[in-house]
Amino acid sequence: MITVKLYGLLRLDSGIKERRLEAAAMKDVIQDLTAQGISPKDINGCVILVNGKPANKRSKLQDGDVVQLLSPVAGG
């Protein structure tokens, strides 16, 4: 079981703060989130961290991992 945490606009738009799910790779996480109604385009624009370290859409996951998805921030 892994924990997925969403931050920024991704959290605001989806209403999802955290999910726990079975996943062996980031592709499983992305499939789950798109099934929850989150656009793949929105996920692609995110910074991905696994256990606080940079990761990508091809990263493998292990039981107990914490995946964080941070949406980009813009302002001015």
C-alpha positions in Angstrom: 0.0 0.0 0.0 1.3 3.4 -0.9 0.2 6.9 0.0 -0.5 9.5 -2.6 -0.6 13.2 -1.5 -1.8 16.0 -3.8 -0.8 19.6 -3.4 -1.7 23.0 -4.9 -4.2 23.4 -7.7 -4.4 19.6 -8.2 -5.7 19.3 -4.6 -8.1 22.2 -5.0 -9.5 21.1 -8.3 -9.9 17.4 -7.4 -10.9 17.8 -3.7 -8.5 14.9 -3.0 -5.9 15.5 -0.3 -4.6 12.0 0.1 -5.3 8.5 -1.2 -4.0 5.1 -0.2 -3.7 2.4 -2.9 -1.9 -0.6 -4.2 0.5 0.4 -6.9 3.8 -1.0 -8.2 4.7 1.9 -10.4 3.7 5.5 -11.1 1.7 4.5 -14.1 -0.7 2.7 -11.6 -1.0 5.9 -9.6 -1.7 7.9 -12.7 -4.4 5.4 -13.8 -6.0 5.6 -10.4 -6.0 9.4 -10.3 -7.5 9.7 -13.9 -10.2 7.3 -12.8 -11.0 9.8 -10.0 -11.5 12.5 -12.6 -8.1 14.2 -12.7 -6.9 15.1 -16.2 -3.8 13.3 -17.4 -2.7 16.8 -18.7 -2.8 18.1 -15.1 -0.8 15.2 -13.8 1.8 15.6 -16.5 2.5 19.1 -15.4 3.2 18.1 -11.8 6.5 17.7 -10.0 6.6 14.1 -8.7 8.4 13.1 -5.5 8.7 9.6 -4.0 9.7 9.6 -0.4 10.8 13.3 -0.8 13.1 12.5 -3.8 12.5 13.5 -7.4 10.8 10.8 -9.5 9.0 10.5 -12.9 6.1 8.7 -14.5 8.3 5.6 -15.0 9.3 5.2 -11.4 8.8 1.9 -9.6 7.1 2.0 -6.2 7.4 -0.2 -3.1 5.0 -0.9 -0.2 5.1 2.1 2.2 6.2 4.7 -0.3 4.8 8.2 -0.2 4.1 9.8 -3.6 3.7 13.6 -3.6 2.3 15.4 -6.7 2.9 19.2 -6.6 1.2 21.3 -9.3 3.2 24.1 -10.8 2.8 27.5 -9.3 2.6 30.7 -11.2 2.1 34.3 -10.2 3.3 37.7 -10.6 
